[in-house]
């Protein structure tokens, strides 16, 4: 069997691993899926991942689980079998096994807390006997017929994993902050202090960012005794995520996406996904008169007594300076964080494939139907970069079943000359 190595044991990894498990059970070809995870399965939904305290609620319906939308397009003649088998790893099956399905229905099918979503992902991992390596990826190099991925375990032991294909998921580091100042917190520092009930006493707080990372931070801050809480983002206001059938259907079933112009695609993503708050978070904020929006991009951070003064820039008006005694950098993950892992030769190959310097727009445009970078001899799957080219649901939880179909359709198990690569791991 060929090997597909996935970086990050989150929903996308579990979706691909579960689908590969089902395909093998049905006697269909599938690669060996190996997952490298630095913390734990579902770690970004737990306090240890640095993106949440685990107590806030999932922004999407949990029924959009690892098999959703249960409309497989993997193989004619087998799709219904695949869908039926995938229901064994659904959110509903998880609740039934744990005896909480009726309660969840009676309570109105609420979105679960993040830590419960992590438990669901861990349940799937156990059910499929997930092949996971607990380590941190240090570097990615191009091999003769695949990728060579160097990982370090908790003791610092370095292992090199030789893999035929590579899929990279996750938002990157949560420890980045706009400035080094005790009153300017990264999102990881914020959730760590919030979990310990150790947030600094503040009267004027600010959260930088207009997306769901910022929304969760605001949802926490409004529970604290503060005079004002400002949301800083470059948009004219804070938008609510579109949640009607018409918007959601584009996420669940991206078949219509290719018929849209690039401007129409940008408009959909701008209105429904990037820089928007969920309806639930927005409803909790609009009733709190301490919460205000400040438009602009932060271009300067300076000392101001015990706090900081931030300069906000807008195109059509003079710079504005605002003082705060607590700032949370909740701008979210960095889309190109994975590039720091690539050695110079691997980066050169990627540049050749996308046709120039590695910018976000150029990589996004290169993502093919299989969610891999077009033009590379060996597969590099980047679902988090696939929204513009393939559909807005691929970077998030909206169509994990379709994601796994597309990835596995182009990564079949097949005979290889010489020793199997599945065991091609060695200690450096």
C-alpha positions as CSV (number, residue, x, y, z in Angstrom):
1,X,0.0,0.0,0.0
2,X,1.0,3.6,-0.5
3,X,1.1,5.9,2.5
4,X,-0.7,9.2,2.9
5,X,0.7,11.2,5.8
6,X,-1.6,13.8,7.3
7,X,-0.3,16.6,9.5
8,X,-2.8,17.3,12.3
9,X,-5.3,14.9,13.9
10,X,-8.3,17.1,13.5
11,X,-11.6,16.6,11.6
12,X,-10.1,16.5,8.2
13,X,-7.6,13.8,9.1
14,X,-10.3,11.8,10.8
15,X,-12.6,12.1,7.8
16,X,-9.9,10.8,5.4
17,X,-8.7,8.1,7.8
18,X,-12.3,6.9,8.5
19,X,-13.1,6.8,4.8
20,X,-9.9,4.9,4.0
21,X,-10.8,2.4,6.8
22,X,-14.3,1.9,5.3
23,X,-12.9,1.5,1.8
24,X,-10.6,-1.3,3.0
25,X,-13.5,-3.0,4.9
26,X,-15.4,-3.1,1.6
27,X,-12.5,-4.5,-0.3
28,X,-11.8,-1.3,-2.2
29,X,-8.3,0.3,-2.7
30,X,-7.2,2.9,-0.2
31,X,-3.8,4.1,1.1
32,X,-2.5,3.6,4.6
33,X,-3.3,6.8,6.4
34,X,-0.7,7.9,9.0
35,X,-1.4,11.0,11.1
36,X,1.2,13.2,12.8
37,X,-0.1,15.1,15.8
38,X,1.8,17.3,18.2
39,X,-0.7,17.2,21.1
40,X,-3.7,14.8,21.0
41,X,-6.5,13.8,18.7
42,X,-8.8,16.8,18.4
43,X,-6.3,18.9,20.2
44,X,-7.3,22.3,18.7
45,X,-10.7,21.9,20.3
46,X,-9.1,21.5,23.8
47,X,-7.3,24.0,26.0
48,X,-4.0,22.2,25.3
49,X,-4.2,23.3,21.6
50,X,-4.3,27.0,22.4
51,X,-7.3,27.9,20.3
52,X,-10.1,27.5,22.9
53,X,-10.7,26.8,26.5
54,X,-12.9,23.9,25.4
55,X,-16.0,25.4,27.0
56,X,-17.4,27.4,24.1
57,X,-19.7,26.0,21.5
58,X,-19.1,24.7,18.0
59,X,-20.0,27.2,15.4
60,X,-21.5,24.7,13.0
61,X,-23.9,21.8,13.5
62,X,-22.2,18.7,14.8
63,X,-24.2,16.7,12.3
64,X,-21.7,18.0,9.8
65,X,-19.4,15.2,11.0
66,X,-16.6,13.2,9.4
67,X,-19.0,11.6,6.9
68,X,-21.2,14.6,6.0
69,X,-22.9,15.1,3.5
70,X,-23.1,11.3,3.1
71,X,-23.3,11.6,-0.7
72,X,-20.2,9.7,-1.7
73,X,-18.8,10.2,-5.2
74,X,-15.8,7.9,-4.8
75,X,-16.9,5.0,-7.0
76,X,-19.9,4.1,-9.1
77,X,-21.6,1.0,-7.8
78,X,-20.2,1.4,-4.3
79,X,-21.2,4.9,-3.1
80,X,-24.3,3.8,-1.2
81,X,-22.3,1.1,0.6
82,X,-19.7,3.6,1.5
83,X,-22.2,6.1,2.9
84,X,-24.0,3.4,4.9
85,X,-20.7,2.2,6.4
86,X,-19.6,5.8,7.2
87,X,-22.7,6.3,9.4
88,X,-21.0,4.1,12.0
89,X,-18.7,7.0,12.7
90,X,-21.3,9.8,12.7
91,X,-22.1,12.2,15.4
92,X,-25.4,10.5,16.0
93,X,-23.7,7.1,16.4
94,X,-21.3,8.7,18.9
95,X,-24.3,9.9,21.0
96,X,-26.1,6.6,20.7
97,X,-23.1,4.7,22.0
98,X,-22.7,7.1,24.9
99,X,-26.4,7.0,25.8
100,X,-27.0,10.7,25.2
101,X,-28.8,10.8,21.9
102,X,-32.3,11.2,23.3
103,X,-31.2,14.0,25.7
104,X,-29.5,15.8,22.8
105,X,-32.6,15.7,20.7
106,X,-34.9,16.7,23.5
107,X,-32.6,19.7,24.2
108,X,-33.1,20.9,20.6
109,X,-29.9,19.5,19.0
110,X,-27.6,22.1,20.5
111,X,-24.1,22.6,19.2
112,X,-21.7,20.9,21.5
113,X,-18.9,22.5,23.5
114,X,-15.5,22.3,21.9
115,X,-14.3,19.7,24.4
116,X,-17.2,17.4,23.5
117,X,-16.4,17.7,19.8
118,X,-12.9,16.7,20.6
119,X,-14.3,13.6,22.4
120,X,-16.2,12.8,19.3
121,X,-13.1,12.9,17.2
122,X,-11.2,10.8,19.7
123,X,-14.1,8.3,19.6
124,X,-13.8,8.0,15.8
125,X,-10.0,7.6,16.1
126,X,-10.4,4.7,18.5
127,X,-13.2,3.1,16.4
128,X,-11.0,3.0,13.3
129,X,-7.7,2.3,15.2
130,X,-6.2,5.5,13.9
131,X,-2.5,5.1,13.0
132,X,-1.1,8.2,14.8
133,X,2.4,9.4,15.5
134,X,2.5,11.9,18.4
135,X,5.3,14.2,17.3
136,X,5.9,17.7,15.9
137,X,6.8,18.1,12.2
138,X,10.2,19.8,11.9
139,X,10.7,19.8,8.2
140,X,9.4,18.6,4.8
141,X,11.7,17.7,2.0
142,X,11.1,16.3,-1.5
143,X,12.1,12.7,-2.0
144,X,12.6,10.8,-5.2
145,X,9.0,9.7,-5.4
146,X,7.3,11.3,-2.4
147,X,8.0,13.4,0.6
148,X,10.5,13.0,3.5
149,X,8.9,14.4,6.7
150,X,11.1,14.9,9.8
151,X,9.3,14.8,13.1
152,X,10.4,15.1,16.7
153,X,8.7,13.3,19.6
154,X,8.2,14.7,23.2
155,X,11.8,13.6,24.1
156,X,13.3,15.3,21.1
157,X,14.0,12.1,19.2
158,X,14.0,12.8,15.4
159,X,12.3,10.4,13.0
160,X,12.1,10.7,9.3
161,X,8.9,9.4,7.6
162,X,9.0,8.6,3.9
163,X,5.6,9.0,2.5
164,X,4.0,8.9,-1.0
165,X,1.6,11.8,-0.4
166,X,1.2,14.5,2.1
167,X,-1.9,16.4,3.4
168,X,-1.4,19.4,5.7
169,X,-4.2,20.6,7.9
170,X,-4.6,23.0,10.9
171,X,-4.3,26.7,11.5
172,X,-0.6,26.8,12.6
173,X,0.6,28.4,15.8
174,X,-1.7,30.0,18.3
175,X,1.1,31.7,20.2
176,X,1.7,34.6,17.8
177,X,0.9,38.0,19.2
178,X,0.9,41.5,17.6
179,X,3.5,42.8,20.0
180,X,5.6,41.7,22.9
181,X,3.8,43.3,25.8
182,X,2.3,41.8,29.0
183,X,-1.0,43.4,28.1
184,X,-1.0,42.1,24.5
185,X,-2.0,38.4,24.5
186,X,-1.8,35.8,21.8
187,X,-5.0,33.7,21.6
188,X,-3.1,30.8,23.3
189,X,-2.1,33.1,26.2
190,X,-5.7,34.5,26.4
191,X,-7.3,31.0,26.7
192,X,-4.7,29.8,29.2
193,X,-5.3,32.8,31.5
194,X,-9.1,32.6,31.0
195,X,-9.0,28.9,31.9
196,X,-7.1,29.7,35.1
197,X,-9.3,32.7,35.9
198,X,-6.2,34.8,35.6
199,X,-7.0,37.4,33.0
200,X,-5.6,40.8,34.1
201,X,-8.1,43.2,35.6
202,X,-9.0,45.6,32.8
203,X,-11.4,48.4,32.0
204,X,-10.8,48.9,28.3
205,X,-10.3,45.7,26.4
206,X,-9.8,45.1,22.7
207,X,-10.0,42.0,20.4
208,X,-8.3,42.2,17.1
209,X,-10.0,40.1,14.4
210,X,-13.4,39.7,12.8
211,X,-13.7,35.9,12.5
212,X,-14.7,33.0,14.7
213,X,-11.5,33.1,16.7
214,X,-12.3,36.6,17.7
215,X,-15.9,35.8,18.2
216,X,-15.1,33.1,20.8
217,X,-12.7,35.5,22.6
218,X,-15.4,38.1,22.8
219,X,-17.9,35.6,24.0
220,X,-15.6,35.0,26.9
221,X,-14.7,38.6,27.6
222,X,-18.4,39.7,28.0
223,X,-18.6,37.4,31.0
224,X,-15.9,39.6,32.7
225,X,-16.3,42.9,34.5
226,X,-15.0,45.5,31.9
227,X,-16.2,49.0,31.0
228,X,-15.7,48.7,27.2
229,X,-14.8,45.9,24.8
230,X,-13.8,46.9,21.3
231,X,-13.7,44.7,18.3
232,X,-11.0,45.8,15.8
233,X,-11.2,44.7,12.2
234,X,-10.7,46.4,8.8
235,X,-14.3,45.8,7.6
236,X,-17.0,48.4,7.9
237,X,-18.8,46.4,10.6
238,X,-19.0,42.9,12.1
239,X,-20.9,40.6,9.8
240,X,-23.0,37.6,10.8
241,X,-22.4,34.4,9.0
242,X,-25.0,33.6,6.4
243,X,-27.0,30.5,7.7
244,X,-29.8,30.2,5.2
245,X,-30.3,27.1,3.1
246,X,-28.9,28.9,0.0
247,X,-25.6,29.8,1.6
248,X,-25.3,26.4,3.5
249,X,-25.9,24.4,0.3
250,X,-22.8,25.9,-1.4
251,X,-20.7,24.6,1.6
252,X,-22.3,21.2,1.8
253,X,-22.3,20.5,-2.0
254,X,-19.7,22.4,-3.9
255,X,-20.9,21.1,-7.3
256,X,-22.2,24.6,-8.3
257,X,-19.0,26.3,-7.3
258,X,-17.2,26.0,-10.7
259,X,-20.1,27.8,-12.4
260,X,-19.4,31.0,-10.3
261,X,-17.1,33.7,-11.4
262,X,-14.1,34.6,-9.3
263,X,-15.8,37.7,-8.1
264,X,-18.9,35.8,-7.1
265,X,-16.8,33.3,-5.2
266,X,-15.0,36.0,-3.3
267,X,-18.4,37.6,-2.4
268,X,-19.7,34.3,-1.1
269,X,-16.6,33.7,1.1
270,X,-16.6,37.3,2.3
271,X,-20.2,37.1,3.3
272,X,-20.4,33.7,4.8
273,X,-17.0,32.5,6.0
274,X,-14.0,34.8,6.4
275,X,-14.2,37.6,9.0
276,X,-17.8,36.7,10.2
277,X,-19.3,35.7,13.5
278,X,-21.7,32.9,14.0
279,X,-25.3,33.8,14.6
280,X,-25.1,32.5,18.2
281,X,-22.1,34.6,19.0
282,X,-23.5,37.7,17.3
283,X,-26.8,37.3,19.3
284,X,-24.9,37.2,22.6
285,X,-22.9,40.4,21.7
286,X,-25.6,42.7,20.4
287,X,-27.4,42.8,23.7
288,X,-24.2,44.0,25.5
289,X,-23.8,47.8,25.3
290,X,-20.1,47.5,26.3
291,X,-19.2,45.9,22.9
292,X,-18.2,48.3,20.1
293,X,-16.6,48.0,16.7
294,X,-13.5,50.0,15.6
295,X,-12.7,49.9,11.9
296,X,-9.1,49.8,10.8
297,X,-5.8,47.9,10.6
298,X,-3.4,48.1,13.5
299,X,-0.2,49.6,12.2
300,X,1.5,50.6,15.4
301,X,1.6,49.5,19.1
302,X,3.2,51.7,21.7
303,X,3.5,51.8,25.5
304,X,0.8,53.8,27.2
305,X,1.1,53.7,31.0
306,X,0.4,50.2,32.1
307,X,-1.4,49.4,28.8
308,X,-0.8,50.0,25.1
309,X,-1.8,52.6,22.5
310,X,-2.7,51.2,19.1
311,X,-2.8,53.2,15.9
312,X,-5.6,52.2,13.5
313,X,-5.4,53.0,9.8
314,X,-8.2,53.4,7.3
315,X,-7.8,54.3,3.7
316,X,-10.0,57.4,3.6
317,X,-9.4,59.0,6.9
318,X,-6.6,60.0,9.3
319,X,-5.0,57.5,11.6
320,X,-6.7,57.1,14.9
321,X,-5.0,56.2,18.2
322,X,-6.8,54.2,20.9
323,X,-5.6,53.2,24.4
324,X,-6.4,49.8,26.0
325,X,-5.2,48.0,29.1
326,X,-5.8,44.5,27.6
327,X,-5.5,43.4,23.9
328,X,-6.2,40.0,22.5
329,X,-4.7,39.1,19.1
330,X,-7.4,36.9,17.7
331,X,-6.6,37.3,14.0
332,X,-6.7,33.5,13.7
333,X,-4.4,31.1,11.9
334,X,-1.9,32.0,9.3
335,X,-2.9,30.4,5.9
336,X,0.7,29.9,4.8
337,X,2.1,28.7,8.1
338,X,3.2,25.4,6.7
339,X,5.7,27.0,4.3
340,X,8.1,27.4,7.2
341,X,8.4,23.6,7.3
342,X,9.5,23.2,3.7
343,X,13.2,23.1,2.9
344,X,14.6,25.1,0.1
345,X,14.3,22.3,-2.5
346,X,10.7,21.5,-1.6
347,X,9.8,25.2,-1.7
348,X,11.4,25.5,-5.1
349,X,9.3,22.7,-6.4
350,X,6.2,24.3,-5.0
351,X,7.1,27.6,-6.7
352,X,7.6,25.9,-10.0
353,X,4.2,24.2,-9.6
354,X,2.3,27.4,-8.8
355,X,4.2,29.5,-11.3
356,X,5.9,32.1,-9.1
357,X,6.5,33.2,-5.5
358,X,4.5,31.4,-2.9
359,X,1.7,33.9,-2.2
360,X,-1.7,32.9,-0.8
361,X,-3.6,33.8,-3.9
362,X,-1.2,31.9,-6.2
363,X,-1.4,28.7,-4.0
364,X,-5.2,29.0,-3.7
365,X,-5.5,29.2,-7.5
366,X,-3.3,26.1,-7.9
367,X,-5.6,23.7,-5.9
368,X,-7.1,21.1,-8.2
369,X,-10.3,19.1,-7.9
370,X,-8.5,16.6,-5.7
371,X,-7.5,19.4,-3.2
372,X,-3.9,19.0,-4.1
373,X,-1.5,21.5,-5.7
374,X,-1.6,21.0,-9.4
375,X,1.7,20.6,-11.2
376,X,3.5,18.6,-8.5
377,X,4.7,15.1,-9.4
378,X,3.8,13.9,-5.9
379,X,0.6,14.8,-4.1
380,X,0.5,17.7,-1.7
381,X,-3.1,18.1,-0.4
382,X,-3.9,21.5,1.0
383,X,-7.7,21.5,1.8
384,X,-7.4,24.7,3.9
385,X,-6.3,26.5,0.7
386,X,-9.1,25.1,-1.4
387,X,-12.0,27.5,-0.8
388,X,-11.5,29.8,-3.8
389,X,-10.8,27.1,-6.4
390,X,-13.0,24.2,-5.2
391,X,-15.6,25.4,-2.7
392,X,-15.9,27.2,0.6
393,X,-16.7,24.1,2.7
394,X,-13.3,22.4,2.3
395,X,-11.3,24.5,4.8
396,X,-13.9,24.0,7.5
397,X,-16.3,21.3,8.8
398,X,-18.9,21.8,6.1
399,X,-18.3,18.8,3.7
400,X,-15.8,16.4,5.3
401,X,-17.2,13.5,3.4
402,X,-16.8,15.2,0.1
403,X,-13.2,16.2,1.1
404,X,-12.3,12.6,1.9
405,X,-13.8,11.4,-1.4
406,X,-11.7,13.8,-3.4
407,X,-8.5,13.1,-1.6
408,X,-8.8,9.3,-1.7
409,X,-10.0,9.1,-5.2
410,X,-6.5,10.3,-6.3
411,X,-4.5,8.5,-3.7
412,X,-5.4,4.8,-4.3
413,X,-3.4,1.9,-2.9
414,X,-1.5,0.2,-5.6
415,X,1.4,-2.3,-5.8
416,X,4.8,-0.7,-5.5
417,X,8.1,-2.0,-6.7
418,X,10.5,-3.0,-4.0
419,X,9.7,-2.9,-0.2
420,X,6.5,-1.3,1.0
421,X,6.8,2.4,1.8
422,X,4.4,2.0,4.7
423,X,7.3,0.9,6.9
424,X,9.8,3.4,5.5
425,X,10.4,5.3,8.8
426,X,13.8,5.5,10.2
427,X,15.5,7.2,13.1
428,X,17.8,10.0,12.0
